[in-house]
Amino acid sequence: MTKTLSAKAPTARERLLSAANELFYAEGVQSVGIDRIIEHAGVAKASLYNTFGGKEQLIRAYLDSRHAKLTERLLRGVNGADTPRERLLAVFDAQAALFVEDDYHGCAFVAASAEAKHGSAIEEASDTYRAWVRALLTDLARDAGAPDPEALGRQLHLLYDGGGVSARMDRDPSAGAVARQAAAILIDAALTDGP
């Protein structure tokens, strides 16, 4: 008789991070208390403090995990595109795919930073994510031959942000398609205005 290997049970860290991801994203980082996270994760209170040190560090880990997932999603889209122009637009395609998901509650970084104290680990995590998105768009603009990749990267970043806010605030998943159309216009104008 062959013994089947069972899947390894999630660690306390994994369960806490999963609970944080679900509750913080749906309800906000400040409105969800530690006791709810602990109960949802099914761990002892000491596990949270031993693993993360406190709530702010758990929020930071939650944001870092979201950053990693979004990075993977965006890069998968970019790497699947054939031309430099399509690579830029793939960022908007990947973002638009988020807007149609049933559990889309807007940008986790916008929501968390709205509740964060200046100089906190939460603000730092949000700033790091935003800098990464801007750098991605700027690098892709440079690869596409934009004469001023920093300016185009900034413009596209504003569209990216606006698409996310519109999809959430207006409850309009088509905002992704509109942001992509506007991005295409900006990209084409920048590339034809080159030297």
Salt bridges, closest charged atoms under 4 A:
GLU22 OE1 - HIS40 NE2 3.13
GLU27 OE1 - ARG36 NH1 2.61
ASP35 OD1 - LYS45 NZ 3.30
ASP64 OD1 - ARG60 NE 2.99
GLU72 OE2 - ARG76 NH1 3.25
ASP93 OD1 - ARG180 NE 2.53
GLU101 OE2 - ARG73 NH2 2.77
GLU123 OE1 - HIS118 ND1 3.31
GLU124 OE2 - ARG60 NH1 2.88
ASP139 OD1 - ARG142 NH1 3.09
GLU150 OE2 - ARG142 NH2 2.76
ASP161 OD2 - ARG130 NH1 2.84
ASP161 OD1 - HIS157 NE2 3.69
ASP188 OD1 - ARG85 NE 2.68
